[in-house]
Amino acid sequence: MDQLEEIAARIDAPLVDGKTTTKKREEAFQAFRDGAIPTLVVSKVANFSIDLPEAAVAIQVSGTFGSRQEEAQRLGRLLRPKSDGSEAVFYTVVARDTLDSEYAMHRQRFLAEQGYAYRLVDASDLYT
């Protein structure tokens, strides 16, 4: 079982990835937009041509192979104004001292240059 499949199974949410048919993707996205399902687990297929304007939270689990521009696209899709005036939040989970952390640092620098605010939180700070 790959990482996304495991996450989807653990949180009991639909998974939309490259193996998902276009019809099933659209059904899942529409169910999310309609509020019929509260959570989606998506692979990088969500980087392109989807519209989920009311999504409030995105959690990126691994961005090792994503470009800075791809992350900016993900943020742009999420951080649109919400109909109720609320704001969205984008989290990136990164393991310390890994290749993923190096990529994350480069993406962070790029996005900060684009005007996005970042706040780093260590896992140990979440449980104190």
Accessible surface in RSA format (square Angstrom, percent):
REM  Atomic radii and reference values for relative SASA: ProtOr
REM  Chains: A
REM  Algorithm: Lee & Richards
REM  Probe-radius: 1.40
REM  Slices: 20
REM RES _ NUM      All-atoms   Total-Side   Main-Chain    Non-polar    All polar
REM                ABS   REL    ABS   REL    ABS   REL    ABS   REL    ABS   REL
RES MET A   1   168.82  87.4  86.75  57.4  82.07 195.4  88.54  75.3  80.28 106.4
RES ASP A   2    73.28  51.3  62.29  62.0  10.99  26.0  44.06 103.7  29.21  29.1
RES GLN A   3    99.78  55.8  88.80  64.9  10.97  26.1  38.20  81.3  61.58  46.7
RES LEU A   4    40.97  22.8  40.67  29.1   0.30   0.8  40.67  28.6   0.30   0.8
RES GLU A   5    53.73  30.8  49.49  37.4   4.24  10.1  17.19  33.2  36.54  29.8
RES GLU A   6    70.65  40.6  70.65  53.5   0.00   0.0  17.52  33.9  53.13  43.4
RES ILE A   7    47.29  26.9  46.17  34.4   1.13   2.7  47.29  34.1   0.00   0.0
RES ALA A   8     8.52   7.8   7.27  11.2   1.25   2.9   7.48  10.5   1.04   2.8
RES ALA A   9    68.03  62.6  36.74  56.7  31.29  71.2  48.71  68.6  19.32  51.2
RES ARG A  10   189.49  79.6 151.49  77.2  38.00  90.5  58.40  79.8 131.09  79.4
RES ILE A  11    92.13  52.4  67.05  50.0  25.08  60.4  73.68  53.1  18.45  50.1
RES ASP A  12   134.73  94.4 111.09 110.6  23.65  55.9  31.66  74.5 103.08 102.8
RES ALA A  13    12.61  11.6   1.04   1.6  11.57  26.3   4.22   5.9   8.39  22.2
RES PRO A  14    53.48  39.0  41.03  37.4  12.46  45.3  52.77  43.6   0.71   4.4
RES LEU A  15    42.86  23.9  22.63  16.2  20.22  50.8  22.63  15.9  20.22  54.4
RES VAL A  16     1.12   0.7   1.12   1.0   0.00   0.0   1.12   1.0   0.00   0.0
RES ASP A  17    14.12   9.9  14.12  14.1   0.00   0.0   6.24  14.7   7.88   7.9
RES GLY A  18    57.83  71.3   0.00   N/A  57.83  71.3  28.19  77.4  29.63  66.4
RES LYS A  19   153.18  74.7 121.33  74.4  31.85  75.8 102.45  92.2  50.73  54.0
RES THR A  20    26.91  19.1  15.43  15.6  11.48  27.4  17.20  23.1   9.71  14.7
RES THR A  21    82.94  59.0  73.56  74.6   9.37  22.3  79.76 107.1   3.17   4.8
RES THR A  22    98.56  70.1  94.05  95.3   4.51  10.8  61.80  83.0  36.77  55.6
RES LYS A  23   149.09  72.7 139.75  85.7   9.33  22.2  91.24  82.1  57.85  61.6
RES LYS A  24   123.44  60.2 120.64  74.0   2.80   6.7  70.53  63.5  52.90  56.4
RES ARG A  25    58.81  24.7  58.81  30.0   0.00   0.0   8.25  11.3  50.56  30.6
RES GLU A  26    86.22  49.5  84.54  64.0   1.68   4.0  41.65  80.6  44.57  36.4
RES GLU A  27    80.61  46.3  71.10  53.8   9.52  22.7  47.05  91.0  33.57  27.4
RES ALA A  28    15.53  14.3   9.85  15.2   5.68  12.9  15.10  21.3   0.44   1.2
RES PHE A  29     3.53   1.8   3.53   2.2   0.00   0.0   3.53   2.1   0.00   0.0
RES GLN A  30    79.72  44.6  79.72  58.3   0.00   0.0  36.84  78.4  42.87  32.5
RES ALA A  31    26.13  24.0  22.07  34.1   4.06   9.2  25.60  36.1   0.53   1.4
RES PHE A  32    41.77  20.9  33.53  20.8   8.24  21.4  33.53  20.3   8.24  23.6
RES ARG A  33    87.43  36.7  55.14  28.1  32.29  76.9  34.17  46.7  53.26  32.3
RES ASP A  34   100.88  70.7  63.09  62.8  37.79  89.4  26.34  62.0  74.55  74.3
RES GLY A  35    58.65  72.3   0.00   N/A  58.65  72.3  31.25  85.8  27.40  61.4
RES ALA A  36    78.55  72.2  40.72  62.8  37.83  86.1  52.89  74.5  25.66  68.0
RES ILE A  37    39.51  22.5  38.74  28.9   0.77   1.9  38.74  27.9   0.77   2.1
RES PRO A  38   120.56  87.9  93.58  85.3  26.98  98.1 102.30  84.5  18.26 113.5
RES THR A  39    55.82  39.7  52.95  53.7   2.87   6.8  31.37  42.1  24.45  37.0
RES LEU A  40    27.85  15.5   5.82   4.2  22.03  55.4   5.82   4.1  22.03  59.3
RES VAL A  41    11.55   7.6   8.24   7.5   3.31   8.0  11.55  10.0   0.00   0.0
RES VAL A  42    50.62  33.3  33.94  30.7  16.68  40.2  33.94  29.5  16.68  45.2
RES SER A  43    24.70  20.9  16.38  21.9   8.32  19.2  20.33  43.3   4.37   6.1
RES LYS A  44   126.96  61.9 117.48  72.1   9.48  22.6  88.82  79.9  38.13  40.6
RES VAL A  45    32.84  21.6  20.34  18.4  12.50  30.1  26.89  23.4   5.95  16.1
RES ALA A  46    13.87  12.8  11.14  17.2   2.73   6.2  11.14  15.7   2.73   7.2
RES ASN A  47     0.72   0.5   0.72   0.7   0.00   0.0   0.00   0.0   0.72   0.7
RES PHE A  48   105.77  52.9  99.50  61.6   6.27  16.3 100.28  60.8   5.50  15.7
RES SER A  49   105.88  89.5  70.20  93.7  35.67  82.2  49.16 104.7  56.72  79.5
RES ILE A  50    22.16  12.6  14.71  11.0   7.45  18.0  20.46  14.7   1.70   4.6
RES ASP A  51    70.37  49.3  68.16  67.8   2.22   5.2  31.82  74.9  38.55  38.4
RES LEU A  52    24.07  13.4  20.89  14.9   3.18   8.0  21.59  15.2   2.48   6.7
RES PRO A  53    40.25  29.3  40.25  36.7   0.00   0.0  40.25  33.2   0.00   0.0
RES GLU A  54    88.80  51.0  72.19  54.6  16.62  39.6  52.52 101.6  36.28  29.6
RES ALA A  55    13.35  12.3  11.80  18.2   1.55   3.5  13.11  18.5   0.24   0.6
RES ALA A  56    47.70  43.9  42.12  65.0   5.58  12.7  42.12  59.3   5.58  14.8
RES VAL A  57    85.31  56.1  60.65  54.9  24.66  59.4  60.65  52.7  24.66  66.9
RES ALA A  58    30.90  28.4  25.02  38.6   5.88  13.4  30.90  43.5   0.00   0.0
RES ILE A  59   105.17  59.8  78.22  58.3  26.95  64.9  78.37  56.4  26.81  72.7
RES GLN A  60    17.78   9.9   9.90   7.2   7.88  18.8  16.94  36.1   0.84   0.6
RES VAL A  61    41.15  27.1  31.10  28.2  10.05  24.2  31.10  27.0  10.05  27.2
RES SER A  62    61.70  52.1  34.99  46.7  26.71  61.5  19.22  40.9  42.48  59.5
RES GLY A  63     4.29   5.3   0.00   N/A   4.29   5.3   3.98  10.9   0.31   0.7
RES THR A  64    15.23  10.8  14.24  14.4   0.99   2.4   7.76  10.4   7.47  11.3
RES PHE A  65   167.38  83.7 140.28  86.9  27.10  70.5 144.50  87.6  22.87  65.5
RES GLY A  66    13.72  16.9   0.00   N/A  13.72  16.9   5.52  15.1   8.20  18.4
RES SER A  67    48.04  40.6  37.66  50.3  10.38  23.9  43.71  93.1   4.33   6.1
RES ARG A  68   106.94  44.9 105.12  53.6   1.82   4.3  13.25  18.1  93.69  56.8
RES GLN A  69   101.15  56.6  99.57  72.8   1.58   3.8  57.10 121.5  44.05  33.4
RES GLU A  70    32.32  18.6  32.18  24.3   0.14   0.3   9.96  19.3  22.37  18.3
RES GLU A  71     0.67   0.4   0.67   0.5   0.00   0.0   0.00   0.0   0.67   0.5
RES ALA A  72    26.52  24.4  22.18  34.2   4.34   9.9  22.56  31.8   3.96  10.5
RES GLN A  73    75.44  42.2  66.34  48.5   9.11  21.7  31.51  67.1  43.93  33.3
RES ARG A  74    45.93  19.3  40.65  20.7   5.27  12.6  34.12  46.6  11.80   7.2
RES LEU A  75    10.84   6.0  10.84   7.8   0.00   0.0  10.84   7.6   0.00   0.0
RES GLY A  76    35.54  43.8   0.00   N/A  35.54  43.8  28.72  78.8   6.81  15.3
RES ARG A  77    56.44  23.7  54.41  27.7   2.03   4.8  19.69  26.9  36.76  22.3
RES LEU A  78     9.51   5.3   7.52   5.4   1.99   5.0   9.51   6.7   0.00   0.0
RES LEU A  79    71.32  39.7  45.17  32.3  26.15  65.7  47.55  33.4  23.77  64.0
RES ARG A  80    81.79  34.3  74.94  38.2   6.86  16.3  33.14  45.3  48.65  29.5
RES PRO A  81   128.64  93.8 104.69  95.4  23.95  87.1 116.08  95.8  12.57  78.1
RES LYS A  82    13.05   6.4   2.45   1.5  10.60  25.2   2.95   2.7  10.10  10.8
RES SER A  83   106.69  90.2  61.23  81.7  45.46 104.7  53.99 115.0  52.71  73.8
RES ASP A  84   113.48  79.5  74.21  73.9  39.27  92.9  47.18 111.0  66.30  66.1
RES GLY A  85    63.77  78.6   0.00   N/A  63.77  78.6  36.43 100.0  27.34  61.2
RES SER A  86    55.11  46.6  39.58  52.8  15.53  35.8  42.86  91.3  12.24  17.2
RES GLU A  87   153.45  88.1 132.88 100.5  20.58  49.0  49.45  95.6 104.01  84.9
RES ALA A  88    14.81  13.6   0.00   0.0  14.81  33.7   0.00   0.0  14.81  39.2
RES VAL A  89    65.27  42.9  62.04  56.2   3.22   7.8  65.27  56.7   0.00   0.0
RES PHE A  90    39.23  19.6  13.40   8.3  25.82  67.2  13.40   8.1  25.82  73.9
RES TYR A  91   114.43  53.4 111.54  63.5   2.89   7.5  76.36  57.4  38.07  46.9
RES THR A  92    42.33  30.1  12.82  13.0  29.51  70.3  11.44  15.4  30.89  46.7
RES VAL A  93    85.10  56.0  79.86  72.3   5.24  12.6  83.85  72.9   1.25   3.4
RES VAL A  94    50.33  33.1  21.32  19.3  29.01  69.9  21.94  19.1  28.39  77.0
RES ALA A  95    61.92  56.9  48.61  75.0  13.31  30.3  57.92  81.6   3.99  10.6
RES ARG A  96   167.86  70.5 144.90  73.9  22.96  54.7  63.34  86.6 104.51  63.3
RES ASP A  97   131.45  92.1  92.76  92.3  38.69  91.5  40.64  95.6  90.81  90.6
RES THR A  98    52.32  37.2  41.71  42.3  10.61  25.3  51.08  68.6   1.24   1.9
RES LEU A  99    99.65  55.5  89.58  64.1  10.07  25.3  90.79  63.8   8.86  23.8
RES ASP A 100    19.46  13.6  17.93  17.8   1.53   3.6  11.07  26.1   8.39   8.4
RES SER A 101    29.19  24.7  23.32  31.1   5.86  13.5  16.58  35.3  12.61  17.7
RES GLU A 102    95.12  54.6  94.18  71.2   0.94   2.2  23.98  46.4  71.14  58.1
RES TYR A 103    81.71  38.1  81.44  46.3   0.26   0.7  44.84  33.7  36.87  45.4
RES ALA A 104    17.11  15.7  14.54  22.4   2.57   5.8  15.13  21.3   1.97   5.2
RES MET A 105    97.69  50.6  94.08  62.3   3.61   8.6  60.55  51.5  37.14  49.2
RES HIS A 106    90.23  49.3  88.50  61.5   1.73   4.4  56.98  58.7  33.24  38.7
RES ARG A 107     4.52   1.9   4.52   2.3   0.00   0.0   3.06   4.2   1.46   0.9
RES GLN A 108    46.43  26.0  46.43  33.9   0.00   0.0   6.01  12.8  40.42  30.7
RES ARG A 109   118.51  49.8 113.09  57.6   5.42  12.9  56.27  76.9  62.23  37.7
RES PHE A 110    32.19  16.1  30.23  18.7   1.96   5.1  31.36  19.0   0.83   2.4
RES LEU A 111     0.00   0.0   0.00   0.0   0.00   0.0   0.00   0.0   0.00   0.0
RES ALA A 112    55.46  51.0  38.49  59.4  16.98  38.6  39.16  55.1  16.31  43.2
RES GLU A 113   127.35  73.1  88.39  66.9  38.95  92.7  45.53  88.1  81.81  66.8
RES GLN A 114   100.54  56.2  67.11  49.0  33.43  79.6  14.58  31.0  85.96  65.2
RES GLY A 115    68.75  84.8   0.00   N/A  68.75  84.8  36.65 100.6  32.11  71.9
RES TYR A 116    65.87  30.8  57.08  32.5   8.79  22.9  36.97  27.8  28.90  35.6
RES ALA A 117   104.87  96.4  67.87 104.7  37.00  84.2  76.48 107.7  28.39  75.2
RES TYR A 118    80.96  37.8  43.62  24.8  37.34  97.2  43.83  32.9  37.12  45.8
RES ARG A 119   201.04  84.4 172.44  87.9  28.61  68.1  73.63 100.6 127.41  77.2
RES LEU A 120   137.77  76.7 109.51  78.3  28.26  71.0 111.19  78.1  26.58  71.5
RES VAL A 121    68.67  45.2  36.05  32.6  32.62  78.6  38.39  33.4  30.28  82.1
RES ASP A 122    47.04  32.9  37.43  37.3   9.61  22.7  26.00  61.2  21.03  21.0
RES ALA A 123    64.97  59.7  58.15  89.7   6.82  15.5  59.45  83.7   5.52  14.6
RES SER A 124    69.14  58.4  57.88  77.2  11.27  26.0  51.49 109.6  17.65  24.7
RES ASP A 125    89.19  62.5  72.53  72.2  16.66  39.4  17.80  41.9  71.39  71.2
RES LEU A 126   118.35  65.9  88.35  63.2  30.00  75.4  91.68  64.4  26.66  71.7
RES TYR A 127   184.45  86.1 149.69  85.2  34.77  90.5 112.99  84.9  71.46  88.1
RES THR A 128   149.75 106.5  79.74  80.8  70.01 166.9  94.23 126.6  55.52  83.9
END  Absolute sums over single chains surface
CHAIN  1 A     8775.1       6782.2       1992.8       5131.5       3643.6
END  Absolute sums over all chains
TOTAL          8775.1       6782.2       1992.8       5131.5       3643.6
